[in-house]
Amino acid sequence: MAKLELRHLNKTYTPKVIPVKDLSLDVDDGEFLTLLGPSGCGKSTTLRMIAGLEQPTRGDVVINGEVVTSKAPGDRNIAMVFQSYALYPHMTVYDNLASGLRLRKMPSEEIRRRIAEVSGFLGLDSLMDRKPGQLSGGQRQRVALGRALVRQPAVFLLDEPLSNLDALLREQVRAELKSIFESMQTPVVYVTHDQTEAMTLSSKVAVLNDGYLQQLDPPRRIYTHPANRFVAGFIGSPQMNLFDLQCDGRTAILGNARIPLPSSITPPPTVTLGIRPEHVELVSSEVNGRGHSVQGKVVLVENLGMSDLVSIRIRGTDHTTLRALIPSDRPWRQETLTLSLPAEHLHWFDAETGDRLYSEPLSLPPERPQERKEVR
């Protein structure tokens, strides 16, 4: 069993530059944790502290119950895959895979056995005599991953490994990564600013901003129940609609519409209302809306293929715009639209602190048992 623990990690460069602030989290055996956030949020610094490439100002890194904060990177039993692949250009694929094991004085027979198993797993058998300059970007990424796998580390660290790939290849390699790590029972920490990677690969996502942990939850929970306004606006594409609204009694005022507050909320003077564009529904004469309706004039249409992203200027406001994803096969080409905001998809946040005000219990479907193949 392997486990990674971060205990109150802090990294301070100057009094005004503190990229990581009191970060605590655990990554258990077989979990895939993604550190997600905008540039400068502290995710790469955190990864470097786990690897031993940076020393924390305060706090500890614990692997399998052992505090490794003061240990050198080579003594931590971790393997890291870099954004730039970091392959030796003068070495063949085989020698790149073997380099770390040779430094550890491992017997040649054991090196061959490990490389044979991993190369077959990654589809590298036909590339063993090539050098990195003769490989595609996806092939090089698999070699970099293979070099980490042969180590059989206690923890895997991946620093934006797909950012140098084009969109189509990134999708392919992302699927390969998911398959590989689902078959293993080792903690994985993955750094990215790409929320698609985070949502598709992870068993848990840690959303960071300005050095602070904003939310640590399974991807679905983060999507359906964002902990605060920042997470709500950062997760999801297109971005969630967010409105700062005045309250009148137990209703929030959005243009000409009055939207009742949930019964669990004590009415504040102002509140932030959120709803994702994919949850906004088009109301027609044939289909009544399931929620609170707003009307507005169409000001922008963006064709996304399977759907249109339609922006309307809400009636009764000066500049407030609501965006809705409407299936491309729905007839809607009017200048004025009526859109429905289903109550079950509304998110309410404190207008001052940004914290979530209302949350329903989330019922997650049971996870399917996954067949795991151990990479030796």
N, C-alpha and C positions, 0 to 999 in steps of 0.2 A: 504494500500500500504506500502511495506517495501523497504528500500534501505540502502545499506552499502557504505560508502565512506572512502577511505584512502587518506589522504592529506599529501603529502611530508613526508612519514614515513622514519625515519632513526633510525638504531640501531647500536650503537658503543660500543664495549666492551673495546678495546684498540685502539690506533692509527693505528695499523696494522690489527685489526680484526673488520671489519665493514660488518656484514652479510646482512644488508638491507640499500640501498642507494637511498634516495629521491624517494620513491615509491608512485605513485598516481594512483588510479583506482577507478571505481564505479562498484557495482553489484546491478542491479535493481531487482524489484519485479519479481519473477519467473525465474531469470537467474541462471544458473549453471556455476560458474567460477572455472576452475582448475588452480592452481599454479603448473607449471611444470618446472622441471629443474634437473640438476645433483646434487649429494650430495654436500652440502655446498653452494648452490646458494642463500639461504635465504628464501626458501618457508615455512619451518616449523617455523622459527622465526617470519615471517609475521603472520602466523596463530595464534601463541601464543600472539602476540601483539593485534590482533583483539579480542582474548578471554580474555585478561587482565592478562594472566599469565606472560607476559613480559611488561615492560614499555618502550615505544619508547624514544630514546634520543631526537628526534625532531619529529614534525608532530602530526597529530590527527587521531583518529578513530571516525567516525560519523555514528550513526545508526538512521534512520528515522529523520534526521535533528538535532539530539542531539549529542553533543560532549561527548563521553563516555571515553575519554582517561584516565582520573583520577579515573574512577569508578572501584569498585571491580568486579571480574568476575561474582559473583552472582547477581549483580545489572545491568547487561548489556542485559538481556533478550536474551541470546544466548544459544545454545545447541551444545555440542561437542561430536563427536564419535572418540574414540582413536584407534590407531593401536592395542593395547593390550586388547581391549574390556572393561577393567576396571569394570568388574562385581563383585558384592559381593559374594564370594564363599559359604558363609553360608546361603544365602537367596535363596528362590525360585524365579522362573522367575517372578511371580506376584509381589513379594516384591521388586525385582530389578526394575521393571517398576514403582512401586509406590514410590520408595525411595525419588526421587527428589520432588514429589508432596507433600509428607508428611512433608518434611522439610519446605515447603512453607505454612504449616498449611491449606491445601486445604481440604474441606469437603469430607468425605468418599464416599458419593454418587457420587460426581463429579469425584473422582479418579477412581471409578469402571466404570463409563461411558466412560471416556477417554481410560482406559486400554482395555475395551471391544471393542471399535472401532478400536484401533491400533492393538490389537492382532489378530483380524479377518483380518485386512488389510495385516498383515505380516505372517499369517498362524501359529500363536503361541498358538492358543486355546488349543491344546492337550498337551502343554508343561508347563502349568502354575504351576504345582506342582513339577516340576523338579528343581534341582539345577544346576548351570553352569557345574559342573564336569560330569553331565549326558548328556550333550549336545554335538553335533558335532560342528566343527568350524563355519560352515555356520549358524547353529542355534544360536550360541552365538553371532555372528555378527548381526543377526536380532534382538536379544534381546537388544544389545547395541544401535542399531538404534531405536528400539521401545522406549527405555528410553528417547531418544532425542525427538522423535515425540510427546510423550504425554505432553511434556513441552509446545508445541505450541510456539516456540520461534520466535523472529523477524529475526534471522539469524541462519543457520545451518553451523557448521564447522566440516569437516571430515579430520582426519589426517592419511593418508595411511591406510584406514580401511581394505583393501583387501590383504595387503602384507603378512600376516601370513597364508593365505589359499593356498592350492595346486592349480595347473593351472586349472583343470576342475571345481573345486568349485569356483574359482575366477571368471571364465566366467559366471557361473550361478548367483552368487551374484551380479556381475556387471549388469547383465540384470535386476535383481530385483530392484537394486538401481535406474536404469534409469527409470523404470516404476513408482516407488514410487515418485521420485522427479518431474517427468513430470506431475504428478497429483496434485502438490502443487503450491502455489504462494508465495514462500518464497525464499529469496536469499540464495544460497548455495555456500560455498567456500570449495574446495576439494584440498587436497595436495597429490601429487604423483610424483614419478620419472618414472612411467610407461606410456609411450606415448599412448599405446593402450587404457588404461583407460581414459586418457585425451581426446583422439580423439572421443571415442564412447559415453562418458557421457556428454560432455560439450556443452553449448551454446557459451561460450567464453573460450579461453585459454590464460593465461598469461605465457609466456616463460621467465624464469629468468636465469641469469648467473652472478656469482660474485657479487650478490647483486643488479644488475641493471635489470630493465624491458627491455627485448629485443624486444618483440612483444606482442600485445594484440589484438586478432582477433578471429573470428569464426574458428573452426578447419579446415574447408576446405580451408579458405584463408591462413592459416599458412602453409598448405601442398603445395598449388599451388603457393603462392607468399611469400616465406620466406623473412623476412625483411633484413636479413644479413647472412653471411656465417655460423655463429654459429647455427642459427635456422635451416638453410638448412641441416647442418650436423647432428643436434640432432634429428630432426623430420623425421621419415620414417625408415622403416625396410624392406629390407636391407638399409644401409646408402647410401645417395646420393653420386654419383661420383663427386669429386671436383678436378679440375686441375688448377694449376697456369701456365698461358701460356704467351709467348711473343707475341706481336702484330707487324704486318708488315702492315702499313697503316690501312685499315679498315678490316683486317682479323686477326684472332688469329690462331696460329700455333700449331696443335696437331699431333705430329709425322709427317707423310707425308701428313696430311690433312690440308687444309686451310679453316677455318670456318668464314664466314662473320659476322661482328658485326652488331647488330641492328642499324638502321639509327639514333635512338635517342641518341646513346652513342658517346661521343667525344672520339676518339681513344686514350687510355692510353698506356704507354710503356708495361705494363703487366696487365693482367686481370685474374680473377678466373672464370672458366666455370664450371657449375654444371648440371648434368642430373641424374635423378633417374634410378636405374637398371630396374624398370618395364616399363620405357619409351624407353629404348634402344631396337631397332628392329633388328631381324636377317634378313639379305639380302640373297636371293637365286636367282638362275637363273630364277625362275618362277615369283618372286615377287621383284620388284625394291624397293629400300629404298625410304622413303618419305623425307629424310633429308640428312645430310652430312655423308658420309661413312668413316669408318676407318677399317683397317685390323689389325689382330694380331694373335699370336699363343696362343692356349688354354693352360693355366698353372694350372687351378684348376676348378673342377666341384663339386658343393655341391647339393645333391639331397634334395629338400624341399617338395617332394610329388607331388603337382600339377605343380610344375615348377622346373627347374634346375637353380641354380645360377652359371653362368659361368664367370670365370675371364680370360681375354685375355691380353697378353703383347702387347701393341700397337706398330705396325711397325714404325720404325723411331725414337724410344725412347729407352733409356737404361733400365728403370725399371717402366715406367708408366703403370698402370693396369686399365682396364675398366671392370666393372662388369655389367652383363646383366641377367635379369630374362627371361628365355626361357621356354614356356610351355613344359611339359614333353612329350606331344604327337607330338612335332615338330621334324622331323628328322634333326639332325645337327652334327652328330658325326664325324666332321673333325678335323684335328689338327690345321688348320687355318680357321678363320671365318672373314666374312665381316659384320660389324654391322653399322646400320644407327642411326644417332642422329637427330630426328625430330626437326625442328627449333622451333615449338610451345612449346616444352618441355625443351628448354635450359634456364638456369638461369645464369645471369651475375652479378658478384660482383666485387667491387673495391679490388684489390689485397692487398692494404695497410690497408684500414680501415675495409674491410669486408662488407661494406654496399652494398645493392642491387643497381645495376645500371640501370636496365630495368624492367619495369612492364607494362603488358597489363591490360586494365580494366577487372575486373572479374565479370562475369554475373552469379549470384547465382540464382538457381531455387527458386520460391516462396515457403515459408514454409507452410506445411499443418497445418491447425488449429488443435490443439490437445484438446481433451476433458479433462477437468481438474476436478478432484474430490477433494474437499477440505477435509483435515483431521482435524477434530475439536479437 
